[in-house]
């Protein structure tokens, strides 16, 4: 998955379309699930816990007529700590550096203040916007009040609204075609067989973090950062050594669990996901380390891969 310096990118046909699409929205409206569905492979982690996506992750979809580079941003919200400020700032930068913005909202509920906060940000940019109402599978039959709330919120903008379910895939192909319609002619930005520009180690760390979020829910919410210390590729197995960084000793205790059972469960589930990623057998060893207040430290944030992007 990692880009090699020997890879050559082919020349696109004369009428080929391409561009960067920013997927934005409140936390947990299904942005990462949507990107995984569009790309056709799991590259972004999903979880019931808000603020799952931390880095601007690029997913790449290449068809016969177009190449779309999706930028999956952290859910935009009012930040509460330095990590939150970094994430939201990166999301705002992403909005201004793409060719098209897909604003994803939760179509199963009426528009709220969080949606208004993002739409107010979008008022200030010239980039075209499409509003995507996700969670069509959870929408009640009589949904006119929900839809009316979003039409009212985006007024006076003539943004197109499209409904789909990122989870089931219903309406996603129609969405894909609509996005392509809005792109200009352009080159291949990446080799056609690539699905993400993120290195394999980053995806491995994200898959481990996803299982921590799924297993611990609100107990160890966002005080977790993963460092992949070693990856040894042997002929029959890939050995991975990773450190889970937390802020407090109590969080370390929760992650390890009684007789180490929680850490074993997290490791086993993460190993299965990583095996799907690399299509091979994996041995995964996890350690837990306490790094007090790492989310407030600019230096530690940078060491763990979180810094404001240019």
Secondary structure, DSSP 8 states (H G I E B T S, - for coil): ----TT-------TT-EEEEEEEE-STTSSHHHHHHHHHTS--S---SSS----S-EEEEEE-SSEEEEEEE--------SHHHHHHHHHHHHHHHTSSEEEEEEETTS---HHHHHHHHHHTT--SEEEEEEE-GGG--S--HHHHHHHHHHHTT---EEEE--TTT-TTHHHHHHHHHHT--B---SS-TT--BSS-HHHHHHHHHHHHHHHHHTTTT-S--EEEEEEEEE-SS-EEEEEEEEESSHHHHHHHH-GGGHHHHHHHHHHHHHHHHHHTS-EEEEEEEEE-TTGGG-HHHHHHTT-----
